[in-house]
Amino acid sequence: MHKTCSYGVFLSALLLCVFALLPAAPLEARPASWFDEQAAAGAPGSPKIRVDLSEQLAYFYKGGKLVGVSRVSSGRSGFRTPRGNFRVLSKKTRHRSSQFGMYVDRDTHRVVRADVERDKDPRPPGTYYRGAKMNYFIRFHRGVGFHASGSVPDRPASHGCVRMPPDMARKFYRHAPIGTRVTVTR
């Protein structure tokens, strides 16, 4: 019986050591993105989108009821996402940026220079400009809008637009008609 008790104490101590070595969960983990499409489609009232830049989250409401939350990445320093009250001005399923993108070799179609600003970065000879993909684009202020992106870090990182995970961009796109109110706050 003494061996069994010692073995149990040993296993308990070993488990404690293993758990102590595991990385701790962040104290303020960002909530996971979610969207209730049935509520968005069936709830009475108008849709509204609210973006909280300090949280890097977008909230989708239908008739005052919260029906979805998405992680976002807004405009970085020098390219801040505008704050204020807006409305969805236009939507485009497959959109490319007219200002930010890459220069591509005409013959090989390989990227010669990435992350270019068309108005500032001179185009190398033998290349053409290809705008960055901005699928499920929901424009709400000048050239600024929501769009799908494979890169949605937990911080501002865009050229002013509001990047969203592709699945969430599709859902916001589907349920936000032109004219939808958009509020961007700090």
ABEGO torsion letter per residue (X at the ends): XAAAAAAAAAAAAAAAAAAAABBBBBABBBBBBBBBAAAAAABBEBBBBBBBAAAGBBBBBBGGBBABBBBBBBBBBGABBBBEBBBBABBBABBBBAABEBBBBAAAGBBABBGBBAAABBBBBGBBBBBBBBBGBBBABEABBBBBBABBBABBABAGBBBBBAAAAAAAAAABBBGBBBBBBX
